[in-house]
Amino acid sequence: MDTATVKRYLPWVVATTLFMEQLDSTIVNTAVPAMAASLNVSPLSLKGVVASYILSLAVGIPISGWMADKFGTRKVFAWAVAIFTVSSILCGLSVNVPMLIAARILQGIGAAMMMPVGRLTIIRTFAKSELLVAMNFVVIPALIGPLLGPTIGGLIVHWLSWRDIFFVNVPVGLVALWLIHRYMPDYRDPHRGSLDVIGLLLFSSGTALLSWVLEVFGEHQIDGATASLLVVISVVLLLGYGFHAGHTKFPLLRLTLFRVRTFRISVLGGFVTRLGLGGMPFLLPLLYQVGLGLSAWESGLLMMPAAVAAMGMKLVASKVLARFGYRQVLIVNTVCIGLTVSMFSGVAASTPLWLIACLGLAQGFFNSLQFTSMNSMAYADIEAKDSSMASTIGSSMQQLSMSFGLACGSLVTGWYLGNVPQTDRLAVTGALHHAFLTLGAITIVSSLSFWALKAGDGDAVSQGSTPST
């Protein structure tokens, strides 16, 4: 297969899988209240269904780069899509929360291989000067998932059963497998060392334990002393990985890449920013359905403006970055995101729907520009030989921050709610309002991390110039 053909069809291959993944996640968020009623649990307790998926992504992503280098991008990508599709069927057949969480973990393992391997293939195929346009092209079709997900999910929940939302992935998965067979290039790295098993155990156990503590502590299932002890253990495990990574030839995640300033700021700054944003896809449907009393399909419609704005921003993001530069865009845009999140604290039953839709448009607009900027700048100064490791680290930290963000949003909301029953609509609405103010403040503070950027940082991607040093 010639290079021109690969460049023509590869973005569609990756976009199809991203579409399936994003469609699944947005459908699930919209269906949470209906799932809670069917399974006789509280809506906030179902964050485990969402968190288990995100957590398995964070745990599974670190080995995705090694597997792609070892077995080839085409084979790993195909297996990932197959696992995701089969596990979607298992989710739909689940009869209780533990079974659903187990199926979601398997689904997350499949997704853990899809996203970073797809991103790695894009990075290896396109030159840096083409990278921003290629990534935007991949994400625009993928954003159809969030555009259709809430509406499809709401209609399915309204007319059928929440179980049917998972079966939507099956035809999309089959189409993706056909595209992979026809157009997916097969990149390998014969010089990649053996799998760092010790590093995998240290890093995965540390991140999994920390995320689990945040989840169960939000449900008040453990006391503060026990939670503190478990947090200390998880931090020790992660510090142990840091020590191990510095003394092994082929570490699971090569932390020396953080010496590259643009990569370090993009990944770590993005981590903090996502702490404030990670819980929004879970909290907003609760606000609309539990707080405002809207139906699932009405809630889904209110989630659509954000996806429409995100698609529109992708069309102009490269021009915005070329005109103002990464430093200025990330500083100003992060503050705008924080202010938008905070403004959801004013949404009540008396708020006009058109005003809520405008807030959704603003959120989608700023979020899209933020993620485009952070994800593309991360590879501006990364050498080709380090692309696989950089993609693995970036994807792993991104998903970990989303897991922590979800736990943070739920924990903050639960703290404001206290011991008041979640059936109390006014109490839930008030708790969510306070949570939005808190998450907005966290996001605004995270803008400080981007002040360390220099004026020319990222120009190799946005303008095709020589990488900054």
C-alpha positions in Angstrom: 0.0 0.0 0.0 1.5 3.3 -1.1 1.9 6.3 1.3 -0.7 8.4 -0.4 -3.3 5.7 0.0 -2.4 5.3 3.7 -2.7 9.0 4.3 -6.0 9.2 2.5 -7.8 6.4 4.4 -5.9 6.1 7.7 -7.7 9.0 9.4 -11.0 7.4 8.5 -9.9 4.1 10.1 -9.0 5.8 13.3 -12.0 8.1 13.3 -14.4 5.2 13.0 -13.1 3.6 16.2 -13.1 6.9 18.0 -16.7 7.4 16.9 -17.6 4.0 18.4 -15.8 4.8 21.6 -17.2 8.3 22.0 -20.7 7.1 21.1 -20.5 4.5 23.8 -19.3 6.8 26.5 -21.9 9.6 25.8 -24.8 7.1 25.6 -23.8 5.6 28.9 -23.7 9.0 30.7 -27.2 9.9 29.4 -28.6 6.5 30.5 -27.2 6.6 34.1 -30.5 7.6 35.8 -32.5 5.0 33.9 -29.8 2.3 34.7 -29.9 3.3 38.4 -33.7 2.9 38.5 -33.6 -0.4 36.7 -30.8 -1.8 39.0 -32.3 -0.3 42.2 -29.3 1.8 43.1 -28.6 5.6 43.5 -27.5 7.5 40.4 -24.2 8.7 42.0 -23.3 5.1 43.0 -23.3 4.2 39.3 -20.2 6.3 38.8 -18.4 3.0 39.2 -19.8 1.9 35.8 -18.2 5.0 34.3 -15.1 5.0 36.5 -14.3 1.3 35.9 -14.2 1.9 32.2 -11.9 5.0 32.5 -9.7 3.3 35.1 -9.2 0.2 32.9 -8.1 2.6 30.1 -5.6 4.2 32.4 -4.2 0.8 33.5 -4.2 -0.8 30.1 -2.8 2.1 28.0 0.8 1.8 29.3 1.3 -1.5 27.6 -0.4 -0.5 24.3 2.7 1.0 22.9 4.8 -2.0 23.7 2.3 -4.3 22.2 2.0 -2.3 19.0 5.8 -2.3 18.6 6.0 -6.0 19.4 3.1 -7.4 17.4 2.3 -4.6 14.9 -0.2 -1.8 14.9 -2.6 -3.6 12.6 -3.0 -6.7 14.6 -3.2 -5.0 18.0 -5.7 -2.4 16.6 -7.9 -5.2 15.2 -7.9 -7.2 18.4 -8.7 -4.1 20.4 -11.8 -3.3 18.2 -12.9 -7.0 18.5 -12.6 -7.0 22.3 -14.5 -3.7 22.5 -17.3 -5.0 20.3 -17.7 -8.3 22.2 -17.6 -6.6 25.6 -20.3 -4.2 24.5 -22.6 -7.2 24.0 -21.7 -8.4 27.4 -22.6 -5.0 28.9 -26.0 -5.2 27.3 -26.6 -8.7 28.8 -25.5 -7.7 32.4 -28.2 -8.3 35.1 -26.6 -6.4 38.0 -24.0 -3.7 38.7 -21.0 -6.0 39.4 -21.6 -7.8 36.1 -21.9 -4.5 34.3 -18.7 -3.1 35.9 -16.8 -6.3 34.9 -18.0 -6.0 31.3 -17.1 -2.3 31.3 -13.6 -3.2 32.5 -13.2 -5.5 29.6 -14.5 -2.8 27.3 -12.0 -0.4 28.7 -9.2 -2.8 28.0 -10.2 -2.9 24.3 -10.4 0.9 24.2 -7.0 1.1 25.9 -5.5 -0.4 22.8 -7.6 1.5 20.3 -6.9 5.1 21.2 -3.1 5.2 21.7 -2.4 2.7 18.9 -4.5 4.8 16.5 -2.8 8.0 17.6 0.6 6.3 17.3 -0.2 5.3 13.7 -1.2 8.8 12.8 2.0 10.2 14.3 4.2 7.7 12.4 2.4 8.3 9.1 2.2 12.1 9.0 5.0 14.7 9.2 4.9 17.2 12.1 3.8 19.9 9.7 0.8 17.7 8.7 0.0 16.5 12.2 -2.4 19.1 13.4 -4.5 18.9 10.3 -4.5 15.1 10.4 -5.5 15.0 14.0 -8.3 17.4 13.5 -9.5 15.4 10.5 -9.6 12.3 12.7 -11.5 14.0 15.5 -14.2 15.7 13.5 -15.9 12.5 12.3 -15.3 11.1 15.8 -17.2 14.0 17.3 -20.3 12.7 15.6 -20.4 10.2 18.4 -21.0 12.8 21.2 -23.4 14.6 18.8 -25.6 11.5 18.3 -24.8 9.7 21.5 -27.0 11.7 24.0 -29.9 11.8 21.6 -29.7 8.1 20.5 -29.2 7.1 24.2 -32.1 9.2 25.3 -34.4 7.8 22.6 -33.3 4.2 23.3 -33.9 4.6 27.1 -37.2 6.3 26.5 -38.6 3.8 24.0 -36.7 0.6 24.7 -34.3 -0.5 27.4 -30.9 0.9 28.6 -29.5 -2.5 27.7 -29.9 -1.7 24.0 -27.6 1.2 24.2 -24.6 -1.1 24.2 -25.7 -3.1 21.1 -25.3 0.1 18.9 -21.5 -0.6 19.0 -21.8 -3.9 17.1 -22.4 -2.7 13.5 -19.9 0.1 14.0 -17.3 -2.4 15.3 -17.8 -4.6 12.3 -17.3 -1.7 9.9 -14.1 -0.7 11.8 -12.7 -4.2 11.5 -13.3 -4.2 7.7 -11.5 -0.8 7.4 -8.6 -2.0 9.5 -8.2 -5.1 7.3 -8.1 -2.9 4.1 -6.2 0.3 5.1 -4.4 0.0 8.5 -0.6 0.1 8.1 1.5 -2.3 10.1 4.2 -0.5 12.0 6.6 -2.4 14.3 9.8 -1.6 16.3 12.1 -4.7 16.3 14.4 -2.9 18.7 11.8 -2.6 21.5 12.9 -4.4 24.6 11.0 -6.9 26.7 7.9 -5.9 28.7 8.7 -4.1 32.0 6.6 -6.4 34.2 7.7 -4.9 37.4 7.0 -1.4 36.2 3.6 -2.5 35.0 2.7 -3.9 38.4 3.9 -0.8 40.3 2.3 1.7 38.0 -1.0 -0.1 37.4 -1.5 -1.1 41.0 -0.7 2.5 42.2 -3.0 4.2 39.8 -5.8 1.6 40.3 -5.7 1.8 44.1 -5.6 5.6 44.1 -8.7 5.8 41.8 -10.5 3.2 43.8 -10.0 5.0 47.1 -11.3 8.2 45.6 -14.4 6.4 44.3 -15.3 4.5 47.5 -14.5 7.4 49.8 -17.0 9.5 47.9 -19.6 6.8 48.8 -18.4 6.9 52.5 -17.7 3.2 52.4 -14.4 3.6 54.3 -13.3 5.9 57.1 -10.8 8.7 56.7 -7.9 6.9 58.4 -8.2 3.9 56.2 -8.6 6.0 53.1 -5.4 8.0 54.0 -3.5 4.8 54.5 -4.5 3.5 51.1 -3.6 6.8 49.5 -0.1 6.6 51.1 0.3 3.1 49.8 -0.7 4.1 46.3 1.7 7.1 46.3 4.5 4.8 47.5 3.8 2.4 44.6 3.9 5.3 42.1 7.1 6.7 43.6 8.5 3.1 43.5 7.8 3.1 39.8 9.6 6.4 39.4 12.6 5.0 41.1 12.4 1.7 39.0 12.0 3.6 35.7 15.2 5.5 36.3 17.2 2.2 36.9 15.9 -0.1 34.1 17.0 -0.1 30.4 13.5 -0.5 29.0 11.0 1.1 31.4 7.2 0.8 30.9 7.0 4.6 30.7 10.2 6.4 30.0 9.9 9.4 32.3 13.0 11.1 30.8 10.7 12.4 28.0 9.3 14.9 30.6 12.6 16.8 30.1 11.1 18.0 26.8 9.4 21.2 27.9 6.5 21.3 25.5 5.7 17.6 26.2 6.0 18.1 30.0 3.8 21.2 30.1 1.2 19.7 27.7 0.9 16.4 29.6 1.1 17.7 33.2 -0.8 20.9 32.5 -3.5 18.9 30.7 -3.7 16.5 33.7 -4.6 19.3 36.1 -7.0 20.9 33.6 -8.9 17.6 33.1 -9.3 17.3 36.9 -11.9 20.1 36.6 -13.4 18.8 33.4 -13.5 15.0 33.9 -16.7 14.9 35.9 -18.8 17.2 33.6 -20.0 14.5 31.2 -21.3 12.6 34.3 -22.6 15.5 36.3 -24.5 17.4 33.6 -27.0 14.6 32.8 -27.6 14.4 36.5 -28.3 18.1 36.6 -30.7 17.9 33.7 -32.6 14.7 34.7 -32.4 14.6 38.5 -32.1 18.3 39.2 -34.3 19.8 36.5 -36.6 16.8 36.0 -36.1 16.5 32.3 -36.5 13.2 30.5 -33.5 11.2 29.1 -34.1 12.3 25.5 -34.5 15.9 26.5 -31.2 15.7 28.5 -29.6 14.2 25.4 -30.7 17.1 23.3 -29.1 19.5 25.7 -25.8 17.7 25.4 -25.8 18.1 21.6 -24.8 21.8 21.4 -21.4 21.1 23.0 -20.6 18.5 20.3 -21.8 20.8 17.5 -19.5 23.6 18.8 -16.6 21.1 19.2 -16.9 20.1 15.5 -17.0 23.7 14.4 -13.9 24.6 16.4 -11.9 21.8 14.8 -12.4 23.5 11.5 -10.7 26.7 12.7 -8.4 25.5 15.5 -5.3 25.3 13.3 -5.8 28.9 12.2 -6.3 30.1 15.8 -3.1 28.4 16.9 -1.1 29.7 14.0 -2.3 33.2 14.6 -2.0 33.4 18.5 0.4 30.6 19.4 0.0 27.8 21.9 1.0 29.8 24.9 -1.5 32.5 24.5 -4.3 30.2 23.4 -3.8 27.7 26.3 -3.6 30.4 29.0 -6.7 32.3 27.9 -8.8 29.3 26.8 -8.3 27.5 30.1 -9.7 30.5 32.0 -12.6 30.6 29.6 -13.3 26.9 30.3 -13.3 27.5 34.1 -15.7 30.4 33.8 -18.0 28.3 31.6 -18.1 25.4 34.0 -18.8 27.9 36.9 -21.7 29.4 35.0 -23.6 26.0 35.1 -24.1 26.8 38.8 -26.8 29.2 37.7 -28.8 26.6 35.8 -32.1 25.9 37.5 -35.6 24.8 36.6 -36.5 28.3 35.6 -33.5 28.8 33.3 -34.6 29.1 29.6 -33.5 26.1 27.6 -31.9 28.3 24.9 -29.6 29.7 27.6 -28.6 26.3 28.7 -27.9 25.4 25.1 -25.7 28.5 24.7 -23.7 27.4 27.7 -23.3 24.0 26.1 -22.1 25.7 22.9 -19.5 27.7 24.8 -18.3 24.6 26.7 -17.9 22.6 23.5 -16.1 25.4 21.8 -13.5 26.0 24.5 -13.0 22.3 25.3 -12.4 21.4 21.7 -9.7 24.1 21.3 -8.1 23.1 24.6 -7.8 19.4 23.8 -6.6 20.1 20.2 -3.9 22.4 21.6 -2.7 20.1 24.4 -2.8 16.9 22.3 -0.9 18.3 19.3 1.7 20.4 21.2 2.8 17.3 23.1 4.5 16.0 20.0 6.0 19.2 18.7 9.5 18.5 19.9 9.4 14.7 20.2 11.8 12.8 17.9 10.4 10.1 15.7 12.1 7.3 17.6 10.3 8.4 20.8 6.8 8.8 19.2 5.6 5.4 20.5 6.6 6.1 24.1 5.3 9.7 24.0 2.0 8.5 22.6 1.7 5.9 25.4 2.6 8.3 28.2 0.3 11.0 26.8 -2.6 8.7 26.4 -2.0 7.1 29.8 -1.9 10.4 31.7 -4.9 11.7 29.8 -7.1 8.8 30.8 -5.7 8.8 34.3 -6.7 12.5 34.7 -10.2 11.8 33.4 -10.5 9.0 35.9 -9.4 11.3 38.7 -11.6 14.1 37.3 -14.7 11.9 37.4 -13.9 10.8 41.0 -13.2 14.5 41.9 -16.5 15.7 40.5 -18.5 13.0 42.2 -16.6 13.4 45.5 -17.1 17.2 45.5 -20.8 16.7 44.7 -21.2 14.1 47.4 -19.5 16.2 49.9 -21.8 19.2 49.2 -24.8 16.9 49.3 -23.9 15.4 52.7 -26.3 12.9 54.1 -29.3 14.3 52.2 -31.1 11.6 50.1 -30.4 11.8 46.4 -34.1 11.8 45.7 -34.3 15.3 47.1 -34.3 17.3 43.8 -33.5 20.7 45.3 -30.6 19.3 47.4 -29.1 17.5 44.4 -29.4 20.7 42.3 -27.7 22.8 45.1 -24.9 20.3 45.5 -24.3 20.2 41.7 -24.2 24.0 41.6 -21.6 24.2 44.3 -19.6 21.4 42.6 -19.6 23.4 39.3 -18.2 26.4 41.1 -15.5 24.3 42.7 -14.5 22.5 39.5 -14.5 25.8 37.6 -12.1 27.3 40.2 -9.8 24.3 39.8 -9.8 24.7 36.0 -9.0 28.4 36.2 -6.0 27.8 38.6 -4.7 25.1 36.2 -4.1 27.9 33.6 -1.0 28.8 35.6 0.8 25.7 34.4 0.8 27.1 30.8 2.7 30.3 31.8 5.9 28.2 31.5 5.5 28.0 27.7 7.6 30.2 25.4 6.2 32.2 22.5 7.5 29.9 19.8 6.6 26.6 21.5 4.5 24.3 19.2 5.3 26.2 16.0 6.7 22.9 14.5 3.1 21.6 14.5 0.9 24.7 14.0 3.1 26.4 11.4 5.5 23.6 10.2 8.6 25.5 11.4 11.7 24.3 13.1 10.9 22.8 16.6 11.6 25.1 19.5 14.3 24.2 22.0 
